[in-house]
Amino acid sequence: MMSDGGKGSSPRPFSVSQETFGNNYDAIFRKKEMTPRVQEDKKEFGSCGCGRSPDGKCCGWHGLTEADYQEALAEYNRRNGVDAANQ
């Protein structure tokens, strides 16, 4: 006796619409306010051209939203004793 438990040509039914699936995917994996990718400066290893790094070396801040960048910069300044008013 043979079972019909194998793969067939008909797809499984969707539990959510394609639009809902797409919106959920975008909400999980896409950032809305992400800055554009920055070209790495090949002349100097580790340097970054996005203008966000406080010391000129890439620290990954080019991928932050503006609000997250301001928060990271404030934390960096606090840890390094930099007065934000004197920048």
Secondary structure, 3 states (H helix, E strand, C coil): CCCCCCCCCCCCCCCCCHHHHHHHHHHHHCCCCCCCCCCCCCCCCCECCCCCCCCCECCCHHHCCHHHHHHHHHHHHHHCCCCHHHC
